[in-house]
Amino acid sequence: MSPQPNAEIAMVSFGIFVFTIVWLGLILLGLFAFWLWMLIHALRNPGLSDGERVAWTLVLVFTHALGAILYFFIGRPKASSFHPLGQGPAATRPSFHPSSPPSPPSPATPDAPDTTLRPPTLNA
């Protein structure tokens, strides 16, 4: 047997090994980035109560990628259903239709102190 075929097989095997390690590294790096994104999202999600936030954080810390995938489909949609006051779809906002324009403020009574803010005047 000549040493040539064994060296060729070793080179091909080494190339496959390096290729596999590089791809696994990229996949693991992507999973870590996804996990970190979901962890930060869970901590900052305004649609979660404090108890839910703690529970999701523990799930993410102890189950890693599986917890991140679960949070992506179960916990993350709560952020899109949360709308701060005055924002969000028109169907969820309370409608305001005044029947008449607001009345002007009543004049101050003569006994009340003047609380109007005025710029200071320079006496020359």
C-alpha positions as CSV (number, residue, x, y, z in Angstrom):
1,M,0.0,0.0,0.0
2,S,1.2,3.4,-0.8
3,P,1.0,6.3,1.7
4,Q,-0.6,8.5,-0.9
5,P,-4.3,7.3,-0.5
6,N,-4.1,7.5,3.3
7,A,-2.9,11.1,3.2
8,E,-5.6,12.0,0.7
9,I,-8.3,10.4,2.9
10,A,-6.9,12.2,6.0
11,M,-7.0,15.6,4.1
12,V,-10.6,15.1,3.0
13,S,-11.6,14.0,6.5
14,F,-9.9,17.0,8.0
15,G,-11.7,19.3,5.6
16,I,-15.1,17.8,6.4
17,F,-14.2,18.1,10.1
18,V,-13.3,21.8,9.8
19,F,-16.4,22.5,7.6
20,T,-18.7,20.9,10.2
21,I,-17.1,22.8,13.1
22,V,-17.4,26.1,11.3
23,W,-21.1,25.5,10.5
24,L,-21.9,24.2,14.0
25,G,-20.2,27.3,15.4
26,L,-22.2,29.6,13.2
27,I,-25.5,27.8,14.2
28,L,-24.6,28.0,17.9
29,L,-23.7,31.7,17.6
30,G,-27.1,32.3,15.9
31,L,-28.9,30.4,18.6
32,F,-27.0,32.4,21.3
33,A,-28.0,35.7,19.6
34,F,-31.6,34.6,19.4
35,W,-31.6,33.5,23.1
36,L,-30.1,36.8,24.1
37,W,-32.7,38.8,22.0
38,M,-35.5,36.8,23.6
39,L,-34.1,37.3,27.2
40,I,-33.8,41.1,26.7
41,H,-37.3,41.2,25.1
42,A,-38.8,39.2,28.1
43,L,-37.2,41.7,30.5
44,R,-38.5,44.7,28.7
45,N,-41.9,43.4,27.5
46,P,-44.5,45.9,28.8
47,G,-47.3,43.3,28.1
48,L,-46.0,41.0,30.9
49,S,-46.8,41.4,34.5
50,D,-43.9,41.2,37.0
51,G,-44.6,37.6,37.9
52,E,-44.7,36.6,34.2
53,R,-41.5,38.5,33.6
54,V,-39.7,36.6,36.4
55,A,-41.2,33.3,35.2
56,W,-40.1,33.8,31.5
57,T,-36.7,34.9,32.6
58,L,-36.2,31.7,34.7
59,V,-37.5,29.6,31.8
60,L,-35.1,31.3,29.4
61,V,-32.1,31.0,31.7
62,F,-32.6,27.3,32.5
63,T,-33.9,26.0,29.1
64,H,-31.8,28.2,26.8
65,A,-32.7,27.7,23.1
66,L,-35.9,25.7,23.9
67,G,-37.1,28.4,26.2
68,A,-36.3,31.1,23.7
69,I,-38.3,29.3,21.0
70,L,-41.2,28.9,23.5
71,Y,-41.1,32.5,24.5
72,F,-41.0,33.6,20.8
73,F,-44.3,31.9,20.2
74,I,-46.1,32.2,23.5
75,G,-44.7,35.2,25.5
76,R,-43.6,37.6,22.8
77,P,-47.1,38.1,21.3
78,K,-48.2,39.8,24.5
79,A,-46.0,42.8,23.6
80,S,-47.9,43.4,20.4
81,S,-51.2,43.2,22.2
82,F,-50.1,45.9,24.8
83,H,-50.9,49.4,23.7
84,P,-50.0,52.3,26.0
85,L,-52.7,54.8,26.8
86,G,-53.7,56.8,23.7
87,Q,-51.9,54.5,21.2
88,G,-52.8,51.3,19.4
89,P,-55.6,50.4,17.0
90,A,-58.6,52.6,16.9
91,A,-60.9,49.7,18.0
92,T,-59.1,49.6,21.4
93,R,-59.0,53.3,22.0
94,P,-61.9,54.9,23.8
95,S,-63.7,57.3,21.6
96,F,-64.2,60.9,22.6
97,H,-66.9,63.0,20.9
98,P,-67.7,66.1,22.9
99,S,-71.3,67.3,22.5
100,S,-70.2,70.9,22.8
101,P,-66.8,72.7,22.8
102,P,-65.1,73.0,26.2
103,S,-66.2,76.0,28.2
104,P,-63.6,78.8,28.7
105,P,-62.0,78.9,32.2
106,S,-63.9,81.0,34.7
107,P,-62.2,84.3,35.6
108,A,-60.4,84.4,38.9
109,T,-62.2,85.8,41.9
110,P,-60.9,89.2,43.1
111,D,-59.9,87.6,46.5
112,A,-57.8,84.9,44.9
113,P,-54.0,85.5,44.6
114,D,-52.7,86.0,41.1
115,T,-50.9,82.7,40.1
116,T,-50.2,83.7,36.5
117,L,-46.6,83.1,35.6
118,R,-45.0,86.1,34.1
119,P,-41.4,86.7,33.0
120,P,-39.4,88.8,35.4
121,T,-39.3,92.5,34.6
122,L,-36.1,94.6,34.7
123,N,-36.4,97.9,36.6
124,A,-34.1,100.4,35.0
